[in-house]
Every structure is written in C-alpha cells, then in structure tokens.
C-alpha cells in the first residue's frame, strides 16, 4: 500500500491525542485504537514494533497520548506510507497563559526591586 503522507498537525506539548493521530493517519478512531499497543492487564505494555506505542501513563483514566516520532515511525514502518511528515507547532497562547506570563514578569520585577533594596 503506497500512500503519500503529508499532513500538518497542531500538537500540544509535542504529544498527539487519538483525534490528532486519526487525522494525521487518515484512519478512523476505531483503527487508531486497534493499532494502539494496549493491554487490559498491563498499564504500560513493553514496546511492540508492529503496534502504535503510546506514551507511558500513570493511571488507566489518562487518555492515550502519542509522540509525533512514534506516529511517524508507525506510519512509515507498519502502514508502509512512503513519505511521512508531521509538523509540530506550539499551540496558540491562551488568555490564561498570557495572564500567567504577565504575573511572572511582575513577580520578577518585585523580586529584583526587593533584592536591590536589601543590597543598600
């Protein structure tokens, strides 16, 4: 099966959830779950080169997450997709992140002012 694989994916923190993998591979959600290396008896099964290996989880309630390198490897080696390109972009900054960044800048400014006062 030869298929040209060249899709852009926006990935948060360089990990892909099942929806992102589904879009990247052009496969159904059910197919992604069939490809995934999961075991009902083992939380984090050992690496299987014929399966799509998720990142380690601490609890079964955590969603399956995949590194973009693993999705590329699986597409190339298992699905035999010739050209594999997955682009990773930072998620746009949320209002919360912007506010936290501003708070951090203010705290750093206060820290510097207090440090200068203590040096006098």
C-alpha positions as CSV (number, residue, x, y, z in Angstrom):
1,X,0.0,0.0,0.0
2,X,1.7,3.2,-1.1
3,X,0.2,6.4,0.1
4,X,1.8,9.9,0.2
5,X,1.6,11.2,3.8
6,X,2.0,14.9,4.2
7,X,-0.3,16.5,6.7
8,X,0.1,19.3,9.2
9,X,-0.9,18.6,12.7
10,X,-1.1,21.1,15.6
11,X,0.1,19.3,18.7
12,X,0.0,20.5,22.2
13,X,3.3,19.8,24.0
14,X,4.5,17.6,21.2
15,X,2.1,14.8,22.1
16,X,-0.8,13.7,19.9
17,X,-4.1,12.5,21.3
18,X,-6.2,9.9,19.5
19,X,-8.0,12.6,17.4
20,X,-4.8,14.1,16.2
21,X,-3.4,10.6,15.2
22,X,-6.7,9.8,13.5
23,X,-6.4,13.0,11.4
24,X,-2.7,12.5,10.7
25,X,-3.0,8.9,9.5
26,X,-6.3,9.5,7.7
27,X,-7.8,6.5,9.6
28,X,-10.9,6.0,11.8
29,X,-10.8,6.4,15.6
30,X,-11.5,2.7,15.9
31,X,-8.5,1.9,13.7
32,X,-6.3,4.1,15.9
33,X,-7.4,2.1,18.9
34,X,-6.8,-1.2,17.1
35,X,-3.3,-0.1,16.2
36,X,-2.5,1.1,19.7
37,X,-0.3,-1.1,21.9
38,X,-2.6,-1.5,24.9
39,X,-3.3,-4.4,27.2
40,X,-6.2,-4.6,29.7
41,X,-3.9,-6.3,32.2
42,X,-0.8,-4.1,31.8
43,X,-1.0,-0.3,32.2
44,X,2.2,0.3,30.1
45,X,3.0,-2.7,27.9
46,X,6.5,-3.1,26.5
47,X,7.4,-1.6,23.1
48,X,5.9,-3.5,20.2
49,X,7.4,-2.6,16.8
50,X,4.2,-3.7,15.0
51,X,1.9,-1.5,17.1
52,X,1.4,2.2,17.7
53,X,3.0,2.7,21.2
54,X,1.5,5.3,23.4
55,X,3.5,7.3,26.0
56,X,3.5,5.9,29.5
57,X,0.5,6.6,31.7
58,X,0.3,6.7,35.5
59,X,-3.4,5.7,35.5
60,X,-5.9,4.0,33.2
61,X,-8.1,7.1,33.3
62,X,-5.4,9.1,31.5
63,X,-6.0,9.4,27.7
64,X,-3.7,7.7,25.3
65,X,-1.1,10.2,24.0
66,X,1.5,9.5,21.3
67,X,4.7,11.2,20.4
68,X,4.9,12.5,16.9
69,X,8.1,10.5,16.3
70,X,6.1,7.3,17.2
71,X,3.3,8.2,14.9
72,X,5.8,8.8,12.1
73,X,7.6,5.5,12.8
74,X,4.3,3.6,12.8
75,X,3.1,5.2,9.5
76,X,6.4,4.5,7.8
77,X,7.3,1.1,9.1
78,X,3.9,-0.6,9.7
79,X,1.5,1.2,7.4
80,X,4.2,1.5,4.7
81,X,3.4,5.1,4.0
82,X,6.4,6.3,1.9
83,X,6.7,10.0,2.8
84,X,6.0,10.8,6.4
85,X,5.9,14.4,7.6
86,X,4.3,15.5,10.8
87,X,4.8,19.2,11.7
88,X,4.7,20.2,15.3
89,X,3.5,23.7,16.2
90,X,3.1,25.3,19.5
91,X,-0.5,25.8,20.5
92,X,-1.6,29.5,20.4
93,X,-1.1,31.2,23.7
94,X,-4.3,31.2,25.7
95,X,-5.6,34.1,27.8
96,X,-4.6,32.1,30.9
97,X,-1.0,31.6,29.7
98,X,-0.8,35.3,28.8
99,X,-2.0,36.3,32.2
100,X,0.4,33.9,33.9
101,X,3.3,35.3,31.8
102,X,2.4,38.9,32.9
103,X,2.2,37.8,36.6
104,X,5.6,36.2,36.3
105,X,7.1,39.3,34.8
106,X,5.6,41.4,37.7
107,X,6.9,39.0,40.3
108,X,10.3,39.0,38.8
109,X,10.2,42.8,38.8
110,X,9.2,42.9,42.5
111,X,11.9,40.3,43.3
112,X,14.6,42.5,41.6
113,X,13.4,45.6,43.5
114,X,13.5,43.8,46.8
115,X,16.9,42.4,46.0
116,X,18.2,45.9,45.2
117,X,16.7,47.3,48.5
118,X,18.5,44.6,50.5
119,X,21.8,45.4,48.9
120,X,21.7,49.1,50.2
